[in-house]
Amino acid sequence: MNATLNAFDFVFGAFEKVSEIDYVKLGDDVIKRAAAFAAVVVGVVTYVVTALQLFWLEHGEIILKRAVQTVFITVDFAGELLIAGRDFRRFANRVTAQVADRAFYAACY
């Protein structure tokens, strides 16, 4: 019986605390904190965007030039590798055929 009364006392105490909350002040606090958070986010994003724009103005031309050079060097290397692979395949086919012929003639005669 005492535990039941304690539970009711806790529930009514919680209802009393909820009824004492100043919802207008709570709403104002939430709005102020959200506005402060949004202001900080906007400030940081604006700073980062401005810094990146200034960095690009200072170094963008060389970055673009080196990126294009890297693409051309990569494509040139891939073409050279393709040509080398074709030449090696001809060489490997010829050597394999000669070795197979020599092995066949050595085994048969």
SEFI-97467 format. One record per residue: residue number from 1; x, y negated, z negated of N, C-alpha, C in turn. Coordinates in nm, 4 decimals, padded with zeros to 6 digits. Atoms other than C-alpha are relative to their C-alpha. Example, Ala and Ser with C-alpha at 12.3 -4.5 7.8 and 13.67 -1.06 7.14 Angstrom:
(1,(00.0890,00.1190,00.0000),(01.2300,00.4500,-00.7800),(00.0900,-00.1200,00.0000));
(2,(-00.0820,00.1190,00.0060),(01.3670,00.1060,-00.7140),(-00.0770,-00.1090,-00.0730));
This chain:
(1,(00.0817,00.1191,00.0000),(00.0000,00.0000,00.0000),(00.0869,-00.1267,00.0000));
(2,(-00.0895,00.1148,00.0078),(00.2826,-00.2364,-00.0863),(00.0710,-00.0224,00.1342));
(3,(-00.0657,00.0116,-00.1300),(00.4558,-00.1600,00.2469),(-00.0940,-00.0616,00.1028));
(4,(00.0987,00.0567,-00.0922),(00.1376,-00.2439,00.4343),(-00.0150,-00.1496,-00.0233));
(5,(00.0110,00.1423,00.0303),(00.1081,-00.5745,00.2558),(00.1261,-00.0753,00.0454));
(6,(-00.1247,00.0623,-00.0477),(00.4735,-00.6494,00.3327),(-00.0016,-00.0159,00.1520));
(7,(00.0088,00.0079,-00.1459),(00.4118,-00.5732,00.7026),(-00.0933,-00.1127,00.0412));
(8,(00.0924,00.1094,-00.0315),(00.1078,-00.8036,00.7071),(00.0622,-00.1357,-00.0309));
(9,(-00.0652,00.1257,00.0374),(00.3073,-01.0719,00.5270),(00.1021,-00.0401,00.1069));
(10,(-00.0983,00.0283,-00.1053),(00.5827,-01.0420,00.7906),(-00.0693,-00.0491,00.1269));
(11,(00.0725,00.0373,-00.1218),(00.3325,-01.0613,01.0795),(-00.0583,-00.1403,-00.0136));
(12,(00.0566,00.1328,00.0188),(00.1537,-01.3636,00.9311),(00.1088,-00.1058,-00.0091));
(13,(-00.1127,00.0936,00.0051),(00.4907,-01.5275,00.8585),(00.0523,-00.0309,00.1395));
(14,(-00.0449,00.0206,-00.1381),(00.5929,-01.4749,01.2215),(-00.0986,-00.0883,00.0752));
(15,(00.1018,00.0853,-00.0640),(00.2604,-01.6250,01.3408),(00.0132,-00.1453,-00.0466));
(16,(-00.0152,00.1353,00.0539),(00.3184,-01.9239,01.1128),(00.1217,-00.0685,00.0629));
(17,(-00.1201,00.0576,-00.0631),(00.6712,-01.9760,01.2533),(-00.0293,-00.0379,00.1448));
(18,(00.0341,00.0292,-00.1392),(00.5360,-01.9569,01.6090),(-00.0899,-00.1224,00.0078));
(19,(00.0911,00.1153,-00.0036),(00.2623,-02.2071,01.5270),(00.0723,-00.1294,-00.0362));
(20,(-00.0744,00.1197,00.0385),(00.5234,-02.4486,01.3853),(00.0960,-00.0481,00.1091));
(21,(-00.0928,00.0383,-00.1068),(00.7253,-02.4593,01.7092),(-00.0525,-00.1244,00.0705));
(22,(00.0354,00.1218,-00.0733),(00.7253,-02.8001,01.8740),(00.0270,00.0268,00.1479));
(23,(-00.0144,-00.0402,-00.1390),(00.6612,-02.7004,02.2344),(00.0446,-00.1156,00.0888));
(24,(-00.0392,00.1158,-00.0789),(00.7067,-03.0518,02.3695),(00.1512,-00.0201,-00.0122));
(25,(-00.1444,00.0147,00.0213),(01.0534,-03.0792,02.2117),(00.0757,00.1152,00.0662));
(26,(-00.0637,-00.1157,-00.0637),(01.1392,-02.7273,02.3301),(00.0035,-00.0171,00.1513));
(27,(00.0040,00.0241,-00.1447),(01.0287,-02.8168,02.6836),(00.1005,-00.1066,00.0411));
(28,(-00.0982,00.1058,-00.0292),(01.2370,-03.1355,02.6751),(00.1424,00.0536,-00.0057));
(29,(-00.1345,-00.0584,00.0117),(01.5413,-02.9412,02.5561),(00.0328,00.0885,00.1203));
(30,(-00.0222,-00.0869,-00.1156),(01.4984,-02.6848,02.8330),(00.0248,-00.0824,00.1251));
(31,(-00.0163,00.0855,-00.1183),(01.4616,-02.9570,03.0961),(00.1359,-00.0697,-00.0029));
(32,(-00.1298,00.0679,00.0118),(01.7674,-03.1459,02.9646),(00.1154,00.0962,00.0286));
(33,(-00.1073,-00.0978,-00.0224),(01.9824,-02.8306,02.9615),(00.0053,00.0445,00.1470));
(34,(00.0034,-00.0385,-00.1420),(01.8680,-02.7288,03.3111),(00.0546,-00.1121,00.0871));
(35,(-00.0504,00.1138,-00.0776),(01.9387,-03.0796,03.4422),(00.1515,-00.0134,-00.0168));
(36,(-00.1444,00.0080,00.0234),(02.2843,-03.0807,03.2807),(00.0727,00.1112,00.0760));
(37,(-00.0606,-00.1121,-00.0724),(02.3622,-02.7376,03.4253),(00.0000,-00.0272,00.1503));
(38,(00.0083,00.0306,-00.1435),(02.2421,-02.8441,03.7715),(00.0989,-00.1099,00.0370));
(39,(-00.0950,00.1085,-00.0277),(02.4515,-03.1632,03.7497),(00.1431,00.0525,00.0040));
(40,(-00.1352,-00.0579,00.0007),(02.7626,-02.9634,03.6616),(00.0225,00.0828,00.1264));
(41,(-00.0132,-00.0829,-00.1209),(02.7002,-02.7170,03.9465),(00.0152,-00.0879,00.1238));
(42,(-00.0086,00.0901,-00.1154),(02.6419,-02.9979,04.1968),(00.1355,-00.0699,00.0022));
(43,(-00.1298,00.0658,00.0066),(02.9548,-03.1781,04.0774),(00.1145,00.0909,00.0406));
(44,(-00.1069,-00.0944,-00.0342),(03.1756,-02.8703,04.1018),(-00.0047,00.0360,00.1480));
(45,(00.0121,-00.0361,-00.1413),(03.0405,-02.7716,04.4436),(00.0414,-00.1166,00.0891));
(46,(-00.0388,00.1176,-00.0787),(03.0820,-03.1255,04.5749),(00.1513,-00.0173,-00.0011));
(47,(-00.1458,00.0114,00.0094),(03.4396,-03.1371,04.4482),(00.0699,00.1046,00.0862));
(48,(-00.0629,-00.1075,-00.0774),(03.5258,-02.8006,04.6029),(-00.0156,-00.0253,00.1495));
(49,(00.0221,00.0273,-00.1426),(03.3707,-02.8936,04.9382),(00.0896,-00.1139,00.0467));
(50,(-00.0860,00.1122,-00.0369),(03.5552,-03.2257,04.9422),(00.1463,00.0423,00.0057));
(51,(-00.1386,-00.0473,00.0007),(03.8836,-03.0566,04.8492),(00.0282,00.0872,00.1213));
(52,(-00.0196,-00.0856,-00.1182),(03.8383,-02.7966,05.1245),(00.0016,-00.0820,00.1282));
(53,(-00.0006,00.0851,-00.1182),(03.7561,-03.0663,05.3793),(00.1328,-00.0745,00.0131));
(54,(-00.1290,00.0703,-00.0032),(04.0679,-03.2620,05.2849),(00.1135,00.0965,00.0340));
(55,(-00.1014,-00.1008,-00.0321),(04.2761,-02.9436,05.2965),(-00.0031,00.0324,00.1491));
(56,(00.0115,-00.0317,-00.1430),(04.1401,-02.8654,05.6438),(00.0507,-00.1155,00.0859));
(57,(-00.0504,00.1153,-00.0749),(04.2127,-03.2196,05.7633),(00.1523,-00.0035,-00.0017));
(58,(-00.1454,00.0025,00.0128),(04.5689,-03.1847,05.6376),(00.0666,00.1181,00.0697));
(59,(-00.0669,-00.1220,-00.0463),(04.6459,-02.8263,05.7407),(-00.0795,00.0777,00.1054));
(60,(00.0873,-00.0761,-00.0896),(04.3632,-02.7206,05.9757),(00.0618,00.0280,00.1355));
(61,(-00.0567,-00.0176,-00.1332),(04.5545,-02.7723,06.2994),(00.1032,00.1132,00.0015));
(62,(-00.1030,-00.1044,00.0043),(04.8487,-02.5520,06.1973),(-00.0627,00.1360,-00.0301));
(63,(00.0685,-00.1270,00.0291),(04.6124,-02.2867,06.0549),(-00.0632,00.0550,00.1271));
(64,(00.0642,-00.0427,-00.1242),(04.4180,-02.2762,06.3812),(00.1040,00.0457,00.1017));
(65,(-00.1068,-00.0353,-00.0945),(04.7381,-02.2693,06.5875),(00.0586,00.1368,-00.0339));
(66,(-00.0596,-00.1292,00.0400),(04.8857,-01.9816,06.3869),(-00.1002,00.1140,00.0112));
(67,(00.1018,-00.1041,-00.0173),(04.5571,-01.7906,06.3941),(-00.0083,00.0419,00.1466));
(68,(00.0029,-00.0319,-00.1434),(04.5482,-01.8149,06.7753),(00.1265,00.0738,00.0394));
(69,(-00.1246,-00.0707,-00.0286),(04.9154,-01.7138,06.7919),(-00.0061,00.1438,-00.0486));
(70,(00.0113,-00.1357,00.0541),(04.8427,-01.4135,06.5714),(-00.0885,00.0870,00.0882));
(71,(00.0889,-00.0765,-00.0887),(04.5564,-01.3063,06.7976),(00.0737,00.0361,00.1292));
(72,(-00.0728,-00.0289,-00.1237),(04.7725,-01.3376,07.1105),(00.1108,00.1026,-00.0219));
(73,(-00.1073,-00.0963,00.0297),(05.0636,-01.1507,06.9494),(-00.0583,00.1389,-00.0211));
(74,(00.0636,-00.1306,00.0240),(04.8283,-00.8724,06.8352),(-00.0470,00.0623,00.1305));
(75,(00.0470,-00.0521,-00.1288),(04.6721,-00.8367,07.1807),(00.1192,00.0411,00.0866));
(76,(-00.1194,-00.0333,-00.0762),(05.0175,-00.8428,07.3443),(00.0630,00.1293,-00.0512));
(77,(-00.0565,-00.1223,00.0583),(05.1442,-00.5769,07.1023),(-00.0853,00.1213,00.0362));
(78,(00.0881,-00.1121,-00.0360),(04.8385,-00.3581,07.1714),(00.0196,00.0392,00.1458));
(79,(-00.0250,-00.0311,-00.1413),(04.9004,-00.3868,07.5472),(00.1328,00.0710,00.0197));
(80,(-00.1309,-00.0658,-00.0098),(05.2688,-00.2987,07.5094),(-00.0063,00.1419,-00.0551));
(81,(00.0151,-00.1335,00.0585),(05.1739,-00.0052,07.2880),(-00.0738,00.0927,00.0957));
(82,(00.0727,-00.0802,-00.0978),(04.9274,00.1176,07.5515),(00.0917,00.0423,00.1143));
(83,(-00.0931,-00.0329,-00.1087),(05.1911,00.0992,07.8256),(00.1036,00.1008,-00.0475));
(84,(-00.0989,-00.0938,00.0538),(05.4473,00.2731,07.6038),(-00.0626,00.1384,-00.0188));
(85,(00.0674,-00.1289,00.0176),(05.1917,00.5448,07.5252),(-00.0189,00.0715,00.1325));
(86,(00.0148,-00.0622,-00.1322),(05.1240,00.6041,07.8949),(00.1335,00.0551,00.0494));
(87,(-00.1318,-00.0469,-00.0430),(05.4962,00.6252,07.9717),(00.0437,00.1214,-00.0804));
(88,(-00.0381,-00.1138,00.0826),(05.5533,00.8593,07.6784),(-00.0805,00.1234,00.0376));
(89,(00.0794,-00.1165,-00.0395),(05.2671,01.0823,07.7918),(00.0547,00.0631,00.1265));
(90,(-00.0617,-00.0555,-00.1209),(05.4229,01.1190,08.1375),(00.1273,00.0754,-00.0351));
(91,(-00.1245,-00.0639,00.0418),(05.7579,01.1964,07.9753),(-00.0291,00.1304,-00.0751));
(92,(00.0322,-00.1198,00.0785),(05.6010,01.4433,07.7293),(-00.0572,00.1095,00.0889));
(93,(00.0549,-00.0999,-00.0922),(05.4049,01.6180,08.0066),(00.1104,00.0644,00.0829));
(94,(-00.1091,-00.0532,-00.0816),(05.7192,01.6532,08.2217),(00.0894,00.0921,-00.0839));
(95,(-00.0865,-00.0820,00.0852),(05.9318,01.7849,07.9325),(-00.0717,00.1283,-00.0395));
(96,(00.0759,-00.1201,00.0385),(05.6577,02.0238,07.8203),(-00.0083,00.0978,00.1174));
(97,(00.0071,-00.0880,-00.1178),(05.6181,02.1582,08.1748),(00.1352,00.0647,00.0261));
(98,(-00.1328,-00.0571,-00.0237),(05.9955,02.2063,08.2147),(00.0335,00.1059,-00.1043));
(99,(-00.0286,-00.0977,00.1057),(06.0275,02.3811,07.8794),(-00.0847,00.1250,00.0199));
(100,(00.0864,-00.1168,-00.0224),(05.7298,02.6060,07.9583),(00.0497,00.0812,00.1186));
(101,(-00.0539,-00.0725,-00.1166),(05.8751,02.6916,08.3018),(00.1259,00.0765,-00.0379));
(102,(-00.1250,-00.0675,00.0390),(06.2173,02.7713,08.1533),(-00.0288,00.1181,-00.0917));
(103,(00.0343,-00.1095,00.0904),(06.0581,02.9823,07.8787),(-00.0633,00.1148,00.0798));
(104,(00.0656,-00.1027,-00.0799),(05.8461,03.1684,08.1343),(00.1053,00.0753,00.0833));
(105,(-00.1014,-00.0656,-00.0828),(06.1408,03.2364,08.3706),(00.1005,00.0765,-00.0843));
(106,(-00.0945,-00.0720,00.0879),(06.3645,03.3327,08.0783),(-00.0622,00.1290,-00.0501));
(107,(00.0662,-00.1194,00.0526),(06.1051,03.5780,07.9510),(-00.0254,00.1026,00.1106));
(108,(00.0344,-00.0916,-00.1071),(06.0208,03.7254,08.2912),(00.1261,00.0550,00.0689));
(109,(-00.1160,-00.0493,-00.0762),(06.3724,03.7591,08.4416),(00.1152,00.0298,-00.0845));
